[in-house]
Amino acid sequence: MTDPESARWAAAVAAESEKYQRVSTRVTEAVVHEASRDGLVKVTVGASGVLRDLEISDQARGVSGATLAASIMTTLHRAQSRIADAVSEIVTEAGVDAPGDAEALVSLYRRRFPAPAPDTPPRPRPARDHAQDDEDWDGPAVTE
């Protein structure tokens, strides 16, 4: 290799390295926002999948703790499953075109944060027979 060829090669390698460094920085800083379908919660997750922000609406006062917890977790999982899309967008915008590099990075996130199962309605609780509630009490009547 001649000196001008070496210089061009070194410059190309340096430019590619800088591009990948920018991709790495942008992926690290990426966030995904997601709101629950019931409007109870909004979450923000980072590229690592960690919850960065949680907003709970005042509507949550009217639901059970189990319902609120399910809404939070479902929304969190949906946000995490979108991280791969955010990474794909970053890689595409950066012009990563080396064979397999973009696909490898995005598939890593898809495996780590797979799409959640389709929403399934919660199972209804069995109705309580209040007449039986009195029958299983062995102590004195509460009104005595």
N, C-alpha and C positions, 0 to 999 in steps of 0.2 A: 504494500500500500504506500502510495506517495503521501507526502505531508499534507497537501490539500485534501486528498481522499480521507486521510486519518482525521483531519479537522472536521470534515463534513460528517463522518461517521460518529465522532465524539459529540458533535452538536446534536445529531439526530437522537443519540442515546440519551443525552441530557434532556432534550425536549420531551422525549417519551417518559423519562423518569419524573419530570415535573408534572406531566399530565396525570400519571398514576398517583402522584402525591396529592394533587388537587382532588382527584376522585376519592381517595382515602379520607381526606379532610371533609369533603362534602357528605360522604356517607356517614361518617362519625357524627356530623352535625344534623343529619336528617331527622325530621320528626313527622309523625302522622297523627292527624286529628280525626276523631270519630265520635259521632253522637249516637246514642241509643235510639232505637226505633220508637220507643215509648216516650222519649223526651225527658227521661229522668236523669240521665248522666251524659257527660261529655268527657272524653279522655284524650290525652296526648301521650304518645309513646315515642321513645328514641329508637335509633337503629338497632340498639341492643335488645329491644323489646321491653325495656324497663318503663314503667309508668312514670311520666314526668309531671303530669297534671291531671287532676280529677275535679270535675265540677258536678255537684249534685243539685238538681233543681229543687225549688220549694215544693213541687208536686210530690216529692219523695216522702213527705210527711204523711201522706195518705196511703202508703203501701206498706206491706210487711217488710221486715228485715230480710227475709228470704227472697222476696221479689226484687228488692233493691240490690242485694248481693248478686243475684242472677243477672240483672241488667248490667251491673258493673263488669262482671266477668265476661259476659257475652260481647259487650262493647270492646273490652280490652282485647279479646281474642280476634275480633274483626279488625281492629286497628293493627295488631301485630301481623295479621295475614296480609296487610297492604304494604308492609315494609319492603318486600321484594319488588313491588311496583315502583316505589320511590327510588330504590337502588337502580332499577333498570332505567328509569328516566335520567338519573344522574350519569350513568355510564354512557347512555346514548348521546346526551348533550355534550359530554366530554370528548366524544369521538373515539372511544376505545374500540379499535377494530382488529386487534390481534385475534387470530382464530382461537375461539374457545374461551378467551378471557372474560368477556361480558357474560356469556352463558354460565360459566363456572361460578362467578360471583353471585349472580341472580339466583341460580339454583341452590346455592348454599343458604340463602335467606328463605327460599321457598320450602326447603326441607326443615329448616329450623322453626319456621312459623307457617305451618300449613293452613289452608283455608278451613275455617270452622265448619262443623256439621250444620246442615240447614236448620233454621229455627224450627223447633218443635214446641207445640203448645204444652204448658205444664200439665201434669196429670191432675185431675180434680181430686180434692180430698174427699174421702168417704164422708157421707153425712153422719152426723152424730145423733144418736137416739137419746134425747135428753131424759126420757123416762127411765132408761137404763142407768143413767148417771146417778140417779138417786138410789137405785137398787144395790150398787156396789159399795155404798158407804156403810161401814159397820158402827160408826160412832153415833153420838146423839145428834139430833136435828140441830142445825145451826141456829134456828130461831128459839130453841129451848133455853 
